[in-house]
């Protein structure tokens, strides 16, 4: 290994031109504009910044493709460690690194990494995230491009005195001649991968696992995990099917000797088969959740339940269509309100137990035996207002039960207020705020299952009120299915707090009617499995 720095200007040109790529085991990039600003500020002040580890692979040891795409002609160098820094350097100067496809760069917010220099009235230089049109701010991209500095200062509404021009020129020269610290590694693929893992001891377990598995199955993240994360996000499950949860599902399907840190020595075929099972089970789970009213993260109280469902559907495909499975999910949510308290989540043990079962009937009996009797779990109206809603807008177990009750049409078809052709559980109908006032998010009664058009019209009208009601022209039957009443207008308008209280009781009655309709959780008989 040798230490030889690279001038910043050269690195920017080469990164944009395709001289570098990222190896396939790199973690997913996290766009952080504040990090980009601090990085440039550190360069300006002469502070020490971490070095880039760049790999020079010998012939025959180059990866077939990079982390995000295949670059034409294959790059000469690979950034083994320092993806965040390298990407931030390039983005700070308004450029896109060639290792990041243009569409993905835009989707993840890459342009937000751009940095501007702010010239204060006291003569100091500060660095800020670039925002077009801000006074006293000059884009670093414009400054280092070689244009006339005096004109740039005037465009930023600055008085271009000789002293200020000289300061700007000094900044330009300093940035252009700055030498980035770089370590160069000449090694075979396996040694390069080991270097990456050992230099990143703070990797989260799920990222470490994915990185290790990508050594055996190079396209794992680029072609499979990234695509599955995006599919889950589009389906409404950015949280409960994020990289962490998907990694856990993948681990469940791997041979024991290929799990966790052992992934780097896994067989390619074993990783490929496990990923295929992950994709199939996740696809089934998304369809199952949508079918039974769980149209987004907001109404799934326990993300680890997804992991158990994936194992169940993979082991026993008939479980996805069995009434037992959705009834078990409802019982699990209802158990959060049982007198004895909720059962602690233990998805890992549940997965192992399900996999060990010889039949779906046996697995169903095992899962049913862990549930509290449903008649002991009745929702109270005050339980619709709890602190759990403040985190990630999750609406808790009450939200899960309400959504499932609506999907079962306990109070009739739940039709969208703006589009009568959209009926729940249409996946486009997700929890939307009826009253956008601050603080009302803490009550489930402040939310309704609506499509985008309804949500936009309610928000534009300042919340659910008489004007919005008349504009939407909703029939009374549709309102009743949403536990809504026609708002009273004028001087006698009902306060929002009172509307919330009335709706909370109506929603509670709907949930309890749903639980009564389900009855005890019955294990399917042999002919039903």
TAFEN-V688623 format. One record per residue. N is the residue number from 1. SS is DSSP state (~ for helix, > for strand, _ for the rest). PHI is phi in whole degrees, 0 to 359 (* if undefined). NEAR is the number of other C-alpha atoms within 12 Angstrom. Layout:
<<N/SS/PHI/NEAR> <N/SS/PHI/NEAR>>
This chain:
<<1/_/*/15> <2/>/232/17> <3/>/251/17> <4/_/217/17> <5/_/284/22> <6/>/232/26> <7/>/299/21> <8/~/304/29> <9/~/300/27> <10/~/296/22> <11/~/298/37> <12/~/300/35> <13/~/296/24> <14/~/288/26> <15/~/295/35> <16/~/289/29> <17/~/274/24> <18/_/100/29> <19/_/283/27> <20/>/237/41> <21/>/218/45> <22/>/249/48> <23/_/293/49> <24/_/294/42> <25/_/271/46> <26/_/299/41> <27/_/290/39> <28/_/291/31> <29/_/288/29> <30/_/248/22> <31/_/280/28> <32/_/226/26> <33/~/304/31> <34/~/297/21> <35/~/295/28> <36/~/300/35> <37/~/296/32> <38/~/296/28> <39/~/297/36> <40/~/293/41> <41/~/298/30> <42/~/294/22> <43/~/298/28> <44/~/297/27> <45/~/273/18> <46/_/78/15> <47/_/285/15> <48/_/286/17> <49/_/241/24> <50/_/296/21> <51/_/277/26> <52/>/273/35> <53/>/256/38> <54/>/250/40> <55/>/263/38> <56/_/250/32> <57/_/286/30> <58/_/288/19> <59/_/301/13> <60/_/93/11> <61/_/238/22> <62/_/282/30> <63/_/299/37> <64/_/292/26> <65/_/203/30> <66/_/271/39> <67/_/293/39> <68/_/244/35> <69/_/191/31> <70/_/257/27> <71/_/274/29> <72/_/300/17> <73/_/82/16> <74/_/58/25> <75/_/290/31> <76/_/277/28> <77/>/235/35> <78/>/232/46> <79/>/279/42> <80/>/282/45> <81/>/218/35> <82/_/116/31> <83/~/303/37> <84/~/296/32> <85/~/292/37> <86/~/300/47> <87/~/293/42> <88/~/292/38> <89/~/303/46> <90/~/292/40> <91/~/295/42> <92/~/300/45> <93/_/259/43> <94/_/70/32> <95/_/245/36> <96/_/244/34> <97/_/293/41> <98/_/296/36> <99/_/287/40> <100/_/247/37> <101/_/304/23> <102/~/301/19> <103/~/295/16> <104/~/292/24> <105/~/303/27> <106/~/290/18> <107/~/296/16> <108/_/272/20> <109/_/84/21> <110/~/306/33> <111/~/301/32> <112/~/290/33> <113/~/284/43> <114/_/297/39> <115/>/242/40> <116/>/236/40> <117/>/263/40> <118/>/253/34> <119/>/262/32> <120/_/281/22> <121/_/296/17> <122/_/275/11> <123/_/90/20> <124/_/266/17> <125/>/246/24> <126/>/237/29> <127/>/244/35> <128/>/222/33> <129/>/298/34> <130/_/292/32> <131/_/228/24> <132/_/306/18> <133/_/89/13> <134/_/285/20> <135/_/287/24> <136/_/67/32> <137/>/247/33> <138/>/238/42> <139/>/299/39> <140/~/297/41> <141/~/300/30> <142/~/288/29> <143/~/295/35> <144/~/274/30> <145/_/288/23> <146/_/98/17> <147/_/287/18> <148/_/287/19> <149/~/296/32> <150/~/302/26> <151/~/292/21> <152/~/298/32> <153/~/293/34> <154/~/295/20> <155/~/296/21> <156/_/270/27> <157/_/63/20> <158/_/253/26> <159/_/275/22> <160/_/283/25> <161/_/292/17> <162/~/301/14> <163/~/295/17> <164/~/290/28> <165/~/298/24> <166/~/297/18> <167/~/295/25> <168/~/294/38> <169/~/294/26> <170/~/296/20> <171/~/297/32> <172/~/300/31> <173/~/297/23> <174/~/296/23> <175/~/293/35> <176/~/292/28> <177/~/264/20> <178/_/296/29> <179/>/254/26> <180/>/287/35> <181/_/289/26> <182/>/223/28> <183/>/251/26> <184/>/250/26> <185/>/241/29> <186/_/254/27> <187/_/202/26> <188/_/285/19> <189/~/304/31> <190/~/297/25> <191/~/291/21> <192/~/297/35> <193/~/296/42> <194/~/296/28> <195/~/301/28> <196/~/299/37> <197/~/295/32> <198/~/287/18> <199/_/278/19> <200/_/235/24> <201/_/293/14> <202/_/270/13> <203/_/303/21> <204/_/297/19> <205/~/307/24> <206/~/293/28> <207/~/289/33> <208/~/300/36> <209/~/296/38> <210/~/296/47> <211/~/297/44> <212/~/296/43> <213/~/293/44> <214/~/291/44> <215/~/291/39> <216/~/276/30> <217/_/229/35> <218/_/304/38> <219/_/274/32> <220/~/307/41> <221/~/282/41> <222/~/297/34> <223/~/257/25> <224/~/239/33> <225/~/296/43> <226/~/302/30> <227/~/294/23> <228/~/289/33> <229/~/299/31> <230/~/294/25> <231/~/297/23> <232/~/295/33> <233/~/297/21> <234/~/298/20> <235/_/282/31> <236/_/104/31> <237/_/239/38> <238/_/293/26> <239/_/264/30> <240/_/284/37> <241/_/232/43> <242/_/277/33> <243/~/299/34> <244/~/297/29> <245/~/294/35> <246/~/295/45> <247/~/296/41> <248/~/295/37> <249/~/298/45> <250/~/300/44> <251/~/300/41> <252/~/298/39> <253/~/264/35> <254/_/275/31> <255/_/300/23> <256/~/304/20> <257/~/285/19> <258/~/250/31> <259/_/271/31> <260/~/53/28> <261/~/291/28> <262/~/281/25> <263/~/299/37> <264/~/294/33> <265/~/256/27> <266/_/289/31> <267/_/279/25> <268/~/305/24> <269/~/297/19> <270/~/293/27> <271/~/293/40> <272/~/298/29> <273/~/294/23> <274/~/296/36> <275/~/292/37> <276/~/297/24> <277/~/295/29> <278/~/299/39> <279/~/298/34> <280/~/293/26> <281/~/291/35> <282/~/296/41> <283/~/299/28> <284/~/295/29> <285/~/295/39> <286/~/301/37> <287/~/298/30> <288/~/297/33> <289/~/298/40> <290/~/300/33> <291/~/297/27> <292/_/250/37> <293/_/96/40> <294/_/272/49> <295/_/266/42> <296/_/194/42> <297/~/307/41> <298/~/300/41> <299/~/245/44> <300/_/242/43> <301/_/291/36> <302/_/226/38> <303/_/307/36> <304/~/300/30> <305/~/299/38> <306/~/298/42> <307/~/297/40> <308/~/294/39> <309/~/297/45> <310/~/299/45> <311/~/296/45> <312/~/296/46> <313/~/290/36> <314/~/289/32> <315/~/284/31> <316/_/226/29> <317/~/306/23> <318/~/293/25> <319/~/295/35> <320/~/295/34> <321/~/259/24> <322/_/279/27> <323/~/302/25> <324/~/304/32> <325/~/293/38> <326/~/289/35> <327/~/292/36> <328/~/297/41> <329/~/297/41> <330/~/294/50> <331/~/296/44> <332/~/297/38> <333/~/293/41> <334/~/295/46> <335/~/295/35> <336/~/293/33> <337/~/248/33> <338/_/288/23> <339/_/303/17> <340/_/278/15> <341/_/91/16> <342/_/290/22> <343/_/284/21> <344/_/300/18> <345/_/289/23> <346/_/214/19> <347/~/301/27> <348/~/300/24> <349/~/293/20> <350/~/298/30> <351/~/298/32> <352/~/300/24> <353/~/294/26> <354/~/296/33> <355/~/297/27> <356/~/284/18> <357/_/288/21> <358/_/272/16> <359/_/211/25> <360/~/296/36> <361/~/299/28> <362/~/294/25> <363/~/296/35> <364/~/297/40> <365/~/297/25> <366/~/296/28> <367/~/292/36> <368/~/294/31> <369/_/293/20> <370/_/268/24> <371/_/267/34> <372/_/286/28> <373/_/303/29> <374/~/296/35> <375/~/293/24> <376/~/273/23> <377/_/244/33> <378/_/236/31> <379/_/279/36> <380/_/252/23> <381/~/303/26> <382/~/292/24> <383/~/282/29> <384/~/275/38> <385/>/238/32> <386/_/213/25> <387/~/296/20> <388/~/299/24> <389/~/285/31> <390/~/281/19> <391/_/259/16> <392/_/57/21> <393/_/57/30> <394/_/285/34> <395/_/258/41> <396/~/70/35> <397/~/297/41> <398/~/298/48> <399/~/295/49> <400/~/298/43> <401/~/295/48> <402/~/295/51> <403/~/297/51> <404/~/293/44> <405/~/297/41> <406/~/295/40> <407/~/295/37> <408/_/275/32> <409/_/58/27> <410/_/301/31> <411/_/248/31> <412/_/98/22> <413/_/298/27> <414/_/268/40> <415/>/260/35> <416/_/298/36> <417/_/290/42> <418/_/260/29> <419/_/231/24> <420/_/298/23> <421/_/280/16> <422/_/260/24> <423/>/237/30> <424/_/295/40> <425/_/266/35> <426/_/302/33> <427/_/302/32> <428/_/284/30> <429/_/268/38> <430/>/229/41> <431/>/299/41> <432/>/230/37> <433/>/288/36> <434/_/275/39> <435/_/235/32> <436/_/285/25> <437/_/297/18> <438/_/300/14> <439/_/96/19> <440/~/285/28> <441/~/298/31> <442/~/285/31> <443/>/247/41> <444/~/300/47> <445/~/293/41> <446/~/277/39> <447/>/246/41> <448/>/221/44> <449/>/274/49> <450/>/221/37> <451/_/273/31> <452/~/299/24> <453/~/297/22> <454/~/297/35> <455/~/299/32> <456/~/295/22> <457/~/289/28> <458/~/292/31> <459/~/295/21> <460/~/297/19> <461/_/272/21> <462/_/83/19> <463/_/115/28> <464/_/289/41> <465/_/215/30> <466/~/297/24> <467/~/297/23> <468/~/295/28> <469/~/301/29> <470/~/292/21> <471/~/294/18> <472/~/283/27> <473/_/55/20> <474/_/271/27> <475/_/296/22> <476/~/304/21> <477/~/298/21> <478/~/292/30> <479/~/299/31> <480/~/298/25> <481/~/294/34> <482/_/267/41> <483/_/59/37> <484/_/246/35> <485/_/243/25> <486/_/301/27> <487/_/295/25> <488/_/271/20> <489/_/261/16> <490/~/75/11> <491/~/289/8> <492/~/259/9> <493/_/303/17> <494/_/282/20> <495/_/303/18> <496/~/302/26> <497/~/301/19> <498/~/288/16> <499/~/298/27> <500/~/298/34> <501/~/295/27> <502/~/294/23> <503/~/290/33> <504/~/300/35> <505/~/293/26> <506/~/295/31> <507/~/292/41> <508/~/297/34> <509/~/298/26> <510/~/294/36> <511/~/296/42> <512/~/293/33> <513/~/295/27> <514/~/296/35> <515/~/295/37> <516/~/294/25> <517/~/292/20> <518/~/291/28> <519/_/74/21> <520/_/298/23> <521/_/280/33> <522/_/260/26> <523/_/286/27> <524/_/298/27> <525/_/283/16> <526/~/306/12> <527/~/288/10> <528/~/268/17> <529/_/245/22>>
